Amino acid sequence: MENVHLALEEDDLYSGYNDYNPTFDSEELENDVGFQQAVRTNHGRRPPMTAKFPGTAMGARPLASSFGSRMPMSSSMGRPMTGAVQDGAARPMTAVRAAGYTSSLTRGSTFDPLGQSRGPAPPLEAKSEETAEEKIKILEMKVNDLIEESCMAHSIGALQLALEKAKEAGRKERALVRQREQSGSGEHINLDLTYSVLLNLANQYANNEMYPEALNSYQVIVKNKMFSNAGRLKVNMANIYFKQKNYPKAIKFYRMALDQISNTHKELRIKIMQNIGVVFVRMGQYSDAITSFEHIMSESANIKTGFNLILCYYAIGDRERMKKAFLKLISVRLGIDDEDKYIPSNDDTSSDMVIEAIKNDKLHQMERDLKALAEKYIMTAAKLIAPAIETSFAAGFDWCVDMVKSSQYVELANDLEINKAITYLRQKDFKQAVETLKTFEKKDSRVKSAAATNLSFLYFLEKDFDQADRYADLAMNADRYNPAALINKGNTVFIKQDYEKAAEFYKEALRNDSSCTEALYNLGLTYKKLNRLEEALDCFLKLHAILRNCAQVMYQLAHLHELLEDPQQAIEWLMQVISVTPTDPQVLAKLGELHDAEGDKSQAFQYYYESFRYFPSNIDVIEWLGAYYIETQFCEKAIQYFERATLIQPTQVKWQLMVASCYRRSGNYQKALETYKDIHRKFPVNIECLRFLVRLCTDMGLKEVQEYATKLKKVEKMKEIREQRVKSGREGSARGRKEGREGSAGSAGDHSGSSTKGERLSAKMRSLPASSEPYEASSPKELDASYVDPLGPQTDRPKTGAKKRIEDDDFADEELGDDLLPE
């Protein structure tokens, strides 16, 4: 309670609240004569000062109050108060005057707050002419802008626009110089601006490969003694001579530039010396190039110069120096941070945020690119010198691997070992390649996965699918995210016709690497095997978006559209294939087949003929062309195609019979007879040949007709005997099967064996020619149709692949020999 202060009774909190000041009473202003008179004379003149109101502090004057009384008040400045009455004249109250407003209209004034009655505003004053100095400044700004626009155009690849801007900047700069001379300030020429214009113009000439103009522009700068450090531009001139392959002059200018650059600019001198070494390499003067490169490696070693030095030593065949240069190469310090720097520590959140920010910045990307370039040079150098530094390739590669293991590039040693295996593959030494790769089975997971992937691929190529599957599993276990391992595993499953499982592996490979084109291609093939044609089409369309000019992908798309019964779309895709590989005979033949199926014989003939021209050994194409000429009644032209088929398949009698038939159809009976006789000598038991010989000899009245008729009867009798044997064999096999069903299990097995043997015997007798006929060990596909002489009207030709079946009705009512028919 001691801290509580109570208010005293005499301290009234609300004192003065009800006090009244008559000055603020506005209700009686209408009755206040002095106020009303002051309002009416608001725009009147201020009454003159008189002696009645002395300007003293004690002077008083009457003031009209709101109650009409007069109160004596004095002015602190000794002047009359505003609104006071002087000799009956009212003075305006300026304190309540608004801008442009008056309440009195007695003097004819109108309400014009915007002052429009005063008329239009006077015209702006004409700007005085620019001075010469201002014009010069404006021209300088324009020249600088043009130089900047030229550089920007070059940065986006618009070389022609950049050159035009540079030329325009040159014209403006010359106009600027003339204007300075006219104004009498020629001694104040902006040399920096002139230098920039000439240098940019020369650079743009060089970028547009206008080398003579560029050299002239550089020469203007170099010869002008007013430009400091212009001698450095001789490097640019040397670069142009290098591009023109004028190597002696390039070296001359490089050396001139080197002489004009002081030793303080060490880095620039090193770069020029590196260019001199490269020019010597182009000239084949490896000793001089080695001198330049060795100086650079002793002063400021770098990866590129070290690699060039190894190339020079390799060119002159110096083994020992190659080794020394390789050691220098792997000892070059890159000056980049260790990758461990970018691993977060999980202890300090602020440092982790910084690491996350710099992990993928441009500096780290530059470091990664530099490291990748160094590894590329080291790998290439090792592969280059390995066969040269030792007596064998393997020994040289082992030396390189040992040296790399003891350097800062330890992780490259395993990659070199894998490259060693790949080199064995290129040398077709598969055994050594497999042995080298097998040594990685106990290494770390990444290398182990890469080696197992290569082994799986090798065994797959050798068709050892079990081993391929084993190493594919090993690669997957070592690195499940290795898409190549998953693809190899899918391939081994695909071979086993487990297409669903193969598709799963390909999908997993795509999930790990969405840009893996091999997985996408194999997935499309798998869907096609599963008859999921729409999904296969989606896969190949995606692949086509990635590989725009891949002929294999476009062919698969064409084949899928053919399977989807859309021949027009298939033809369009095949046309795109032809645009990429115009000499592919199989694609041309496929186009001919599709056009033939659509009924466009002329277009089909064009593509079949082109296919025959590029690959004249395709039997299907030859057969189609021969049949086309027979159908169009040009049998003479068909002869050359069937003769070529005879050369390709000399043991197929049907091609020779077709040649003879063409001769007979074209009216050349003598040539037809000679051809039939030649066929009879090669195939003495061919019934068709003997029948034609009998007919021709009869029509021509030759005496040999009786001889051929006798042979024909013998051959027909042999055919009947063979047919009876086949028939009895079939009956025996049928009886064996019946007895097998009725007998015991053991006897059933015996009869089954005999029946199978009988069936095999009958099939062999039907498929093989007679004993005196030459045997052809060909596949049933080559013997898929017996010969029928193509002399009658062409009716009902079923199509199989690209073949046109040729039929004739000359002997339609006779039984043809089946000695060429397969089972």
C-alpha positions in Angstrom: 0.0 0.0 0.0 3.0 2.3 0.4 3.4 2.4 -3.4 -0.2 3.4 -4.0 -0.8 7.1 -4.3 -4.3 8.4 -3.9 -5.5 11.4 -5.8 -6.0 14.5 -3.7 -9.5 16.0 -3.5 -8.4 19.3 -4.9 -6.9 17.7 -8.1 -10.1 17.5 -10.3 -9.4 15.1 -13.1 -12.1 16.8 -15.3 -11.2 20.4 -14.6 -11.5 22.7 -17.7 -13.6 20.2 -19.6 -16.7 22.5 -19.6 -14.8 25.8 -20.2 -16.3 27.7 -23.0 -14.4 29.8 -25.6 -16.6 32.1 -27.6 -14.1 32.2 -30.5 -15.2 28.7 -31.6 -18.9 29.5 -31.6 -20.1 29.3 -35.2 -23.9 29.5 -34.6 -24.0 33.4 -34.4 -21.6 34.0 -37.3 -24.5 35.0 -39.6 -25.4 37.8 -37.2 -21.8 38.9 -36.8 -21.5 42.1 -38.9 -17.7 42.2 -38.9 -17.3 38.6 -40.0 -19.9 38.9 -42.7 -18.3 42.1 -44.0 -14.9 40.4 -44.0 -16.3 37.4 -46.0 -17.9 39.7 -48.6 -14.6 41.6 -49.2 -12.4 38.5 -49.4 -11.0 39.5 -52.8 -10.8 43.2 -52.0 -7.7 45.2 -51.4 -6.0 45.2 -48.1 -6.9 48.5 -46.4 -4.0 50.9 -46.2 -2.1 51.4 -43.0 -3.0 54.6 -41.1 -1.8 56.3 -38.0 -4.9 55.4 -36.2 -3.4 52.1 -35.5 0.1 52.6 -34.4 2.4 49.7 -34.9 3.3 49.4 -31.3 2.8 46.6 -28.9 0.5 48.7 -26.9 -1.7 49.8 -29.8 -5.2 48.4 -29.5 -8.1 48.1 -31.9 -11.7 47.0 -31.6 -12.4 43.3 -32.7 -15.8 42.0 -33.6 -16.7 39.2 -31.4 -19.4 36.6 -31.9 -21.5 38.5 -29.4 -21.2 41.8 -31.3 -19.1 43.5 -28.6 -15.7 45.1 -29.2 -12.6 43.7 -27.3 -9.4 45.7 -27.4 -6.6 43.4 -28.7 -3.1 44.3 -29.8 -0.9 42.9 -32.5 2.5 41.6 -31.5 3.9 43.0 -34.8 2.2 46.4 -34.7 0.1 45.7 -37.8 -3.7 45.5 -38.0 -5.2 42.1 -37.6 -6.8 40.3 -40.5 -10.5 41.1 -40.8 -10.3 44.4 -38.9 -12.5 47.3 -39.9 -10.6 50.4 -41.0 -12.6 53.6 -41.9 -15.6 51.5 -42.7 -13.7 49.4 -45.3 -13.4 45.7 -45.0 -10.2 43.8 -45.6 -10.2 40.3 -47.0 -9.6 37.3 -44.8 -6.8 35.6 -46.7 -6.5 32.9 -44.2 -9.7 31.2 -45.6 -9.0 31.8 -49.3 -8.8 28.6 -51.4 -6.7 28.3 -54.5 -8.7 29.7 -57.5 -11.9 30.0 -55.5 -13.8 33.1 -54.4 -17.2 33.3 -52.8 -17.8 36.8 -54.3 -19.0 37.2 -57.9 -19.6 40.9 -57.7 -16.6 41.8 -60.0 -17.6 39.5 -62.9 -15.2 36.7 -62.1 -16.1 33.1 -63.0 -15.3 29.8 -61.4 -12.2 28.6 -63.2 -10.1 26.4 -60.9 -8.0 25.0 -63.8 -7.2 28.5 -65.2 -8.6 27.7 -68.7 -9.7 31.3 -69.2 -6.1 32.4 -69.4 -5.8 30.7 -72.8 -3.4 28.0 -74.1 0.0 27.5 -72.6 2.9 29.2 -74.3 4.8 26.9 -76.7 7.8 25.0 -75.4 11.1 26.5 -75.9 12.9 25.0 -78.9 15.8 22.8 -77.9 19.1 24.3 -78.8 21.2 22.4 -81.4 23.4 19.6 -80.1 26.9 20.6 -79.6 29.7 18.7 -81.4 30.8 17.1 -78.1 27.3 15.7 -77.5 27.2 14.3 -81.1 30.5 12.6 -80.5 29.3 11.0 -77.2 26.1 9.7 -78.9 28.2 8.1 -81.7 30.5 6.5 -79.2 27.5 5.0 -77.5 26.2 3.6 -80.8 29.5 2.1 -81.6 29.8 0.4 -78.2 26.2 -1.0 -78.6 27.0 -2.4 -82.0 30.1 -4.2 -80.7 28.1 -5.7 -77.9 25.3 -6.8 -80.3 28.0 -8.4 -82.5 29.4 -10.4 -79.6 26.0 -11.5 -78.4 25.1 -12.7 -82.0 28.3 -14.7 -82.0 27.5 -16.3 -78.7 24.2 -17.6 -80.0 25.8 -18.9 -83.2 24.5 -16.2 -85.6 27.9 -15.7 -87.2 26.7 -13.8 -90.3 24.7 -11.3 -88.1 27.7 -10.9 -85.9 29.9 -10.0 -88.9 27.3 -7.5 -90.2 27.1 -5.8 -86.8 31.0 -5.7 -86.6 31.1 -4.0 -90.1 28.5 -1.5 -89.1 30.4 -0.7 -85.9 33.5 -0.1 -88.1 31.6 2.4 -90.3 30.3 4.2 -87.3 33.7 4.4 -85.8 35.2 5.9 -88.9 32.4 8.5 -89.0 33.2 9.3 -85.4 36.9 9.9 -86.2 35.9 12.2 -89.1 33.6 14.2 -86.8 36.3 14.6 -84.2 38.7 15.9 -86.9 36.0 18.3 -88.2 35.4 19.6 -84.7 39.1 20.2 -84.1 39.5 17.6 -81.4 41.3 15.0 -83.5 44.0 14.6 -80.9 41.4 13.2 -78.5 40.6 10.1 -80.5 39.4 7.2 -78.4 42.1 4.5 -79.1 40.4 1.9 -76.9 37.2 2.1 -79.0 39.1 1.9 -82.3 41.0 -1.2 -81.0 37.8 -2.9 -79.9 36.2 -2.2 -83.3 39.1 -3.6 -85.3 39.6 -6.6 -83.0 35.9 -7.6 -83.1 35.8 -7.2 -86.8 38.9 -9.4 -87.3 37.5 -12.1 -84.9 34.2 -12.2 -86.8 36.0 -12.5 -90.1 37.9 -15.5 -88.6 34.7 -17.0 -87.2 33.1 -16.8 -90.7 36.2 -18.5 -92.2 37.0 -15.3 -94.2 40.7 -15.7 -93.4 42.3 -13.1 -95.8 40.0 -10.4 -94.5 40.7 -11.5 -90.9 44.5 -11.4 -91.5 44.2 -7.9 -93.0 42.3 -6.6 -90.0 44.8 -8.2 -87.5 47.6 -6.7 -89.6 46.1 -3.2 -89.2 46.1 -3.5 -85.4 49.6 -5.1 -85.2 51.3 -2.4 -87.4 49.7 0.5 -85.4 52.3 1.5 -82.8 49.7 3.4 -80.8 48.1 0.2 -79.7 49.9 -1.3 -76.7 50.3 -5.1 -76.5 49.0 -5.5 -80.0 51.8 -8.1 -80.7 49.7 -10.7 -78.8 47.3 -10.8 -81.7 50.0 -12.6 -83.7 48.8 -15.7 -81.9 45.4 -15.3 -83.6 47.1 -14.8 -87.0 49.1 -18.0 -86.3 45.9 -19.9 -85.6 44.5 -18.8 -88.9 47.6 -20.0 -90.7 47.3 -23.3 -88.9 43.7 -23.6 -90.1 45.0 -22.9 -93.6 47.6 -25.7 -93.1 50.3 -23.1 -93.7 52.4 -24.6 -90.9 55.8 -22.9 -91.4 54.1 -19.5 -91.3 52.1 -20.5 -88.2 55.2 -21.4 -86.3 56.8 -18.1 -87.4 53.9 -16.1 -86.0 53.7 -18.2 -82.8 57.4 -17.5 -82.1 57.0 -13.8 -82.9 54.1 -13.6 -80.4 56.2 -15.6 -77.9 59.1 -13.0 -78.2 56.7 -10.1 -77.4 55.2 -11.7 -74.3 57.2 -11.2 -71.1 58.1 -14.0 -68.7 55.6 -12.7 -66.2 52.8 -14.1 -68.4 53.9 -17.7 -67.8 50.6 -19.4 -68.6 50.1 -17.6 -71.9 53.7 -18.5 -72.9 53.0 -22.2 -72.1 49.9 -22.2 -74.2 51.8 -20.8 -77.2 54.5 -23.3 -76.8 51.9 -26.1 -76.7 50.5 -24.8 -80.0 54.0 -24.8 -81.5 54.4 -28.4 -80.5 51.1 -29.4 -82.1 52.2 -27.7 -85.4 55.4 -29.6 -85.4 53.4 -32.8 -84.9 51.3 -31.9 -88.0 54.5 -31.3 -89.9 55.9 -34.7 -88.8 58.8 -33.1 -87.0 58.5 -35.1 -83.9 61.9 -34.2 -82.4 61.0 -30.5 -82.4 57.6 -31.3 -81.0 59.2 -33.4 -78.2 61.5 -30.4 -77.3 58.4 -28.1 -76.9 56.4 -30.7 -74.9 59.3 -31.6 -72.6 59.9 -27.9 -71.8 56.2 -27.6 -70.9 56.2 -30.7 -68.7 59.2 -29.4 -66.8 57.7 -25.9 -66.4 54.0 -26.5 -65.9 52.9 -30.1 -66.5 49.4 -30.8 -67.7 47.4 -33.8 -68.9 47.1 -32.8 -72.5 50.8 -32.1 -73.1 51.8 -35.3 -71.3 49.5 -37.3 -73.7 50.9 -35.5 -76.7 54.5 -36.3 -75.5 53.6 -40.0 -75.3 52.2 -39.9 -78.9 55.5 -38.3 -80.1 57.6 -41.0 -78.4 55.3 -43.7 -79.8 55.8 -42.2 -83.3 59.5 -42.4 -83.1 59.4 -45.8 -81.3 61.3 -44.9 -78.2 60.3 -47.5 -75.6 62.1 -46.2 -72.6 60.9 -42.6 -73.1 57.4 -43.9 -73.6 57.5 -45.4 -70.1 59.0 -42.2 -68.6 56.3 -40.1 -70.3 53.6 -42.4 -69.0 54.9 -42.0 -65.5 54.9 -38.2 -65.9 51.4 -38.4 -67.2 50.0 -40.3 -64.2 51.9 -38.0 -61.8 50.3 -34.8 -63.1 48.3 -33.1 -60.3 44.9 -32.0 -61.4 44.4 -29.5 -58.5 40.9 -30.6 -57.7 39.4 -31.5 -54.3 38.8 -35.1 -53.2 35.3 -36.4 -53.7 35.0 -37.1 -49.9 34.6 -33.3 -49.5 31.1 -33.6 -50.9 30.0 -36.3 -48.6 27.7 -34.9 -45.8 28.8 -35.5 -42.2 25.3 -35.6 -40.7 26.7 -33.8 -37.6 26.5 -30.1 -38.7 23.3 -29.2 -40.5 24.6 -25.9 -41.8 27.7 -27.5 -43.4 25.5 -30.2 -44.8 23.4 -27.6 -46.5 26.5 -26.0 -48.0 27.7 -29.3 -49.3 24.3 -30.0 -50.8 24.4 -26.6 -52.5 27.9 -27.1 -54.0 27.6 -30.8 -54.8 26.3 -30.1 -58.3 27.5 -26.6 -59.0 29.5 -25.5 -62.1 32.8 -25.8 -60.3 32.2 -29.4 -59.2 31.0 -30.2 -62.7 34.2 -28.7 -64.1 36.3 -30.8 -61.7 34.4 -34.0 -62.8 35.0 -33.2 -66.4 38.7 -32.6 -65.8 39.0 -35.9 -64.0 37.1 -37.8 -66.7 39.4 -36.2 -69.3 42.5 -37.3 -67.4 41.2 -40.8 -67.1 40.4 -40.9 -70.8 43.9 -39.8 -71.7 45.6 -42.3 -69.3 43.4 -45.2 -70.6 44.1 -44.3 -74.2 47.8 -44.0 -73.6 48.0 -47.3 -71.8 46.2 -49.1 -74.7 48.5 -47.4 -77.2 51.8 -48.1 -75.7 51.1 -51.6 -74.1 52.0 -53.6 -77.2 55.1 -51.4 -77.9 56.9 -51.1 -74.6 57.2 -54.9 -74.0 57.7 -58.0 -76.1 54.0 -58.9 -75.8 50.7 -57.0 -75.4 49.9 -58.7 -72.1 53.3 -57.8 -70.5 53.0 -54.2 -71.6 49.5 -53.9 -70.2 50.5 -55.5 -66.9 53.3 -52.9 -66.6 50.8 -50.1 -67.2 48.4 -51.6 -64.6 51.2 -51.8 -62.0 52.2 -48.2 -62.6 48.6 -47.0 -62.3 48.1 -48.9 -59.1 51.0 -47.0 -57.5 49.7 -43.6 -58.6 46.8 -41.3 -57.6 44.5 -43.1 -60.2 44.3 -46.4 -58.3 40.7 -46.9 -59.3 41.7 -46.9 -63.0 43.7 -50.2 -62.6 40.6 -52.3 -62.7 39.2 -50.5 -65.7 42.6 -51.1 -67.4 42.3 -54.9 -66.7 38.8 -55.0 -68.2 40.1 -53.1 -71.2 42.8 -55.7 -71.5 40.1 -58.4 -71.7 38.3 -56.4 -74.3 41.5 -56.1 -76.3 41.9 -59.9 -76.2 38.4 -60.0 -77.7 39.3 -57.7 -80.5 42.3 -60.0 -81.2 39.8 -62.9 -81.2 41.6 -64.5 -78.2 38.5 -65.5 -76.4 40.2 -67.9 -74.0 42.5 -65.2 -72.6 39.6 -62.7 -72.4 37.6 -65.1 -70.3 40.5 -65.9 -68.1 41.2 -62.2 -67.5 37.6 -61.5 -66.7 37.4 -64.4 -64.3 40.1 -62.8 -62.1 37.5 -60.2 -61.1 35.2 -62.6 -59.4 36.8 -61.7 -56.0 37.1 -58.0 -56.5 34.8 -55.2 -55.3 31.2 -55.2 -56.4 31.4 -52.6 -59.2 34.3 -54.2 -61.0 33.0 -57.7 -60.3 29.6 -56.7 -61.9 31.3 -55.3 -65.0 33.5 -58.4 -65.5 30.6 -60.8 -64.9 28.5 -58.8 -67.4 31.2 -59.2 -70.1 31.6 -62.9 -69.4 27.8 -63.4 -69.6 27.8 -61.7 -73.0 30.8 -63.8 -74.2 29.1 -67.0 -73.2 25.9 -65.9 -74.8 27.7 -65.3 -78.1 29.2 -68.8 -77.9 25.7 -70.1 -77.2 26.7 -71.5 -73.9 23.5 -70.3 -72.3 23.9 -72.0 -69.0 27.2 -70.2 -68.3 25.7 -67.0 -69.6 22.9 -67.3 -67.2 25.3 -68.0 -64.3 27.4 -65.0 -64.9 24.4 -62.8 -65.5 23.2 -63.8 -62.0 26.6 -63.1 -60.6 26.6 -59.6 -62.2 23.1 -58.9 -60.8 24.1 -60.0 -57.3 27.1 -57.8 -57.4 25.2 -54.8 -58.6 21.4 -55.0 -58.9 21.2 -51.6 -60.6 23.5 -52.6 -63.5 21.2 -52.4 -66.6 23.6 -54.4 -68.7 23.5 -57.3 -66.3 19.7 -57.3 -66.3 19.6 -57.2 -70.1 21.9 -60.3 -70.2 19.7 -62.1 -67.7 16.7 -61.2 -69.8 18.4 -62.5 -72.9 19.1 -65.9 -71.4 15.5 -66.2 -70.3 14.3 -65.1 -73.7 16.3 -67.9 -75.3 14.4 -70.3 -73.0 11.2 -68.9 -74.4 10.1 -67.6 -71.0 9.0 -64.3 -72.5 7.0 -63.0 -69.6 10.0 -63.3 -67.3 12.3 -61.8 -69.9 10.0 -58.8 -70.1 10.2 -58.2 -66.4 14.0 -58.1 -66.5 13.9 -55.6 -69.4 11.5 -53.5 -67.5 13.7 -53.5 -64.4 16.7 -52.4 -66.6 14.6 -49.5 -67.9 13.6 -48.5 -64.4 17.3 -48.4 -63.5 18.3 -46.5 -66.7 15.4 -45.0 -68.7 17.8 -44.2 -71.6 18.8 -47.9 -72.0 17.9 -48.4 -75.7 18.9 -52.1 -75.7 16.4 -52.9 -73.0 13.7 -51.0 -74.8 14.4 -52.8 -78.1 14.5 -56.2 -76.5 11.3 -55.5 -74.6 9.6 -54.7 -77.9 10.8 -58.0 -79.4 9.5 -59.8 -76.3 6.0 -58.2 -76.7 6.0 -59.2 -80.3 6.7 -62.8 -79.4 3.9 -62.6 -76.9 1.6 -61.3 -79.6 1.1 -58.1 -77.6 1.5 -56.1 -80.8 0.2 -52.7 -79.5 2.6 -52.7 -76.6 5.4 -53.7 -78.9 4.5 -50.8 -81.2 4.6 -48.4 -78.2 8.1 -49.6 -77.3 9.5 -49.2 -80.8 7.8 -45.8 -81.2 9.5 -44.6 -78.0 12.8 -46.0 -79.3 12.3 -44.3 -82.6 11.9 -41.0 -80.8 15.4 -41.6 -79.2 17.1 -43.1 -82.3 15.6 -41.2 -85.2 17.6 -42.8 -88.0 17.9 -46.4 -86.7 17.0 -48.7 -89.6 16.4 -51.7 -87.3 13.8 -49.8 -85.3 12.0 -48.6 -88.3 12.0 -52.1 -89.8 10.4 -53.5 -86.7 7.8 -50.8 -86.8 7.0 -51.7 -90.4 6.8 -55.4 -89.5 4.4 -54.7 -86.6 2.1 -52.7 -88.9 2.2 -55.6 -91.3 1.2 -57.9 -88.5 -1.6 -55.5 -87.5 -2.8 -55.7 -91.1 -2.0 -52.1 -92.0 0.1 -52.6 -95.1 0.1 -48.9 -96.1 1.6 -47.8 -92.8 4.1 -50.7 -93.1 5.1 -49.4 -96.6 5.6 -45.9 -95.2 8.0 -47.2 -92.5 9.9 -49.3 -95.1 10.3 -46.2 -97.2 11.9 -44.5 -94.3 14.2 -47.5 -93.9 15.1 -47.1 -97.6 15.9 -43.5 -97.1 18.5 -44.5 -94.4 19.8 -47.7 -96.1 18.9 -47.4 -99.8 20.9 -50.5 -100.8 19.3 -53.0 -98.4 18.1 -55.9 -100.7 15.9 -57.5 -98.0 14.0 -54.3 -97.3 13.6 -53.7 -101.1 12.3 -57.3 -101.4 9.9 -56.7 -98.5 8.5 -53.6 -100.2 8.0 -55.6 -103.4 6.1 -58.3 -101.4 3.8 -55.7 -99.8 3.1 -54.0 -103.1 2.4 -57.4 -104.7 0.0 -58.2 -101.9 -1.8 -54.8 -102.6 -2.1 -55.7 -106.3 0.4 -53.1 -107.6 2.5 -55.4 -109.8 4.5 -52.6 -111.5 5.7 -51.1 -108.2 6.4 -54.6 -106.9 8.5 -55.4 -110.0 10.5 -52.2 -109.5 11.4 -53.0 -105.9 12.1 -56.7 -106.7 14.3 -55.7 -109.5 16.3 -53.2 -107.3 16.7 -56.0 -104.7 18.0 -58.4 -107.4 20.4 -55.7 -108.6 22.0 -55.3 -105.2 21.8 -59.0 -104.2 21.4 -61.3 -107.3 21.5 -64.5 -105.3 18.1 -64.4 -103.5 16.2 -67.3 -104.8 12.8 -65.9 -103.7 13.4 -62.7 -105.7 14.7 -64.6 -108.7 11.6 -66.8 -108.7 9.3 -63.9 -108.4 11.0 -62.0 -111.3 10.9 -65.1 -113.5 7.3 -65.7 -112.8 6.5 -62.0 -113.5 8.0 -62.2 -117.0 6.2 -65.5 -117.7 2.9 -63.9 -116.6 3.5 -60.9 -118.8 4.4 -63.2 -121.8 8.1 -62.3 -121.9 9.5 -65.8 -121.5 12.9 -64.8 -123.1 13.6 -62.4 -120.3 12.6 -65.0 -117.7 15.3 -67.3 -119.0 18.2 -65.3 -117.5 16.7 -65.4 -114.0 16.1 -69.2 -114.1 19.6 -69.7 -115.4 20.9 -67.8 -112.4 18.8 -69.9 -110.1 20.3 -73.0 -111.8 23.8 -71.7 -110.9 22.8 -71.1 -107.3 21.0 -74.4 -106.8 22.5 -76.7 -109.5 20.9 -79.9 -108.0 17.4 -78.5 -108.2 15.9 -79.8 -111.4 12.9 -77.4 -111.4 15.0 -74.4 -112.4 16.4 -76.2 -115.4 13.0 -77.4 -116.4 11.8 -73.8 -116.2 14.5 -72.7 -118.5 13.6 -75.4 -121.0 9.9 -74.5 -120.7 10.7 -70.8 -121.5 12.5 -71.9 -124.6 9.6 -74.1 -125.7 7.1 -71.3 -124.9 9.0 -68.7 -126.9 9.0 -71.1 -130.0 12.7 -72.1 -129.8 12.0 -75.8 -129.9 15.5 -76.8 -130.9 17.0 -75.0 -127.9 14.3 -76.5 -125.7 15.1 -80.0 -126.9 18.8 -79.5 -126.2 18.0 -78.3 -122.7 15.7 -81.2 -122.0 18.4 -83.7 -123.2 20.9 -82.0 -120.9 18.5 -82.3 -118.0 17.9 -86.0 -118.9 21.6 -86.6 -118.7 21.9 -85.1 -115.2 18.5 -86.4 -114.0 17.9 -89.6 -116.0 14.8 -90.7 -113.9 13.0 -87.4 -113.9 9.5 -88.1 -115.2 8.6 -84.6 -116.3 11.8 -84.2 -118.4 11.0 -87.6 -120.2 7.4 -86.5 -120.8 8.5 -83.3 -122.5 11.2 -85.1 -124.5 8.5 -87.6 -125.8 6.2 -84.7 -126.7 8.9 -82.6 -128.4 10.3 -85.5 -130.4 6.8 -86.5 -131.5 6.0 -82.9 -132.6 9.3 -82.6 -134.4 9.1 -86.1 -136.0 12.4 -87.3 -134.4 13.4 -90.9 -134.3 14.5 -90.7 -130.6 10.8 -90.7 -129.5 10.7 -94.4 -129.1 13.8 -94.4 -127.0 12.5 -91.8 -124.6 9.1 -93.4 -124.5 10.7 -96.7 -123.4 12.7 -94.9 -120.7 9.5 -93.1 -119.6 7.7 -96.5 -119.1 10.6 -97.8 -117.1 10.7 -94.8 -114.8 7.0 -94.9 -114.3 7.2 -98.6 -113.4 9.9 -97.8 -110.9 7.7 -95.1 -109.4 4.9 -97.6 -109.0 7.2 -100.0 -107.2 8.3 -97.3 -104.9 4.7 -96.3 -104.2 3.8 -99.9 -103.4 6.7 -100.1 -101.0 5.6 -97.0 -99.3 2.1 -98.2 -99.1 3.1 -101.5 -97.7 5.3 -99.7 -95.1 2.4 -97.6 -94.1 0.1 -100.7 -93.8 2.8 -102.5 -91.7 3.2 -99.5 -89.4 -0.6 -99.4 -89.0 -0.7 -103.1 -88.1 2.1 -102.5 -85.7 0.2 -99.7 -83.9 -2.9 -101.9 -83.7 -1.0 -104.9 -82.2 0.8 -102.5 -79.8 -2.5 -101.3 -78.5 -3.7 -104.9 -78.0 -0.5 -106.4 -76.6 1.4 -106.0 -73.4 3.5 -102.9 -72.5 6.8 -104.6 -73.6 5.5 -105.8 -77.0 3.8 -102.4 -77.4 7.2 -100.8 -77.1 8.7 -103.1 -79.7 5.9 -102.6 -82.2 6.0 -98.9 -81.6 9.7 -98.9 -82.5 9.1 -100.9 -85.6 6.3 -98.6 -86.7 8.4 -95.5 -86.1 11.2 -97.1 -88.1 8.7 -97.9 -90.9 7.5 -94.3 -90.9 11.0 -93.0 -91.1 11.8 -95.3 -93.9 8.7 -94.3 -95.9 9.4 -90.6 -95.3 13.0 -91.1 -96.5 11.8 -92.9 -99.6 9.4 -90.2 -100.4 11.8 -87.4 -99.8 14.9 -88.8 -101.5 15.4 -89.1 -105.2 16.0 -92.3 -107.0 19.3 -94.1 -106.8 20.6 -92.7 -110.1 19.6 -89.2 -109.2 22.0 -86.8 -107.5 21.3 -86.2 -103.8 20.9 -82.7 -102.5 21.4 -82.1 -98.8 19.2 -79.1 -98.6 16.6 -78.0 -96.1 12.9 -78.8 -96.8 12.3 -75.1 -97.3 14.3 -75.3 -100.5 12.2 -78.2 -101.7 8.9 -76.8 -100.7 7.2 -77.3 -104.0 7.4 -79.8 -106.9 8.0 -78.4 -110.3 5.0 -77.8 -112.5 5.7 -76.6 -116.1 4.6 -72.9 -116.4 3.1 -73.0 -119.9 -0.7 -72.8 -119.3 -2.8 -70.0 -118.0 -1.8 -68.7 -114.5 -4.5 -69.5 -112.0 -4.6 -69.6 -108.2 -1.1 -68.8 -107.1 -0.9 -69.0 -103.3 1.9 -66.8 -101.9 4.4 -67.9 -99.3 6.9 -65.2 -98.3 8.1 -63.4 -101.4 7.7 -66.5 -103.7 5.3 -66.6 -106.6 4.1 -70.2 -107.2 4.1 -71.1 -110.9 1.6 -73.5 -112.2 0.6 -74.8 -115.6 -2.4 -76.8 -116.8 -0.6 -78.7 -119.6 -0.5 -81.8 -117.5 -3.2 -80.9 -114.9 -4.9 -84.3 -115.5 -1.8 -86.4 -115.0 -0.2 -87.5 -111.8 3.1 -85.6 -111.2 6.2 -87.3 -109.8 6.7 -86.8 -106.1 10.4 -87.6 -106.0 11.2 -84.0 -105.0 8.4 -83.6 -102.5 9.5 -83.5 -98.8 7.6 -85.2 -96.1 
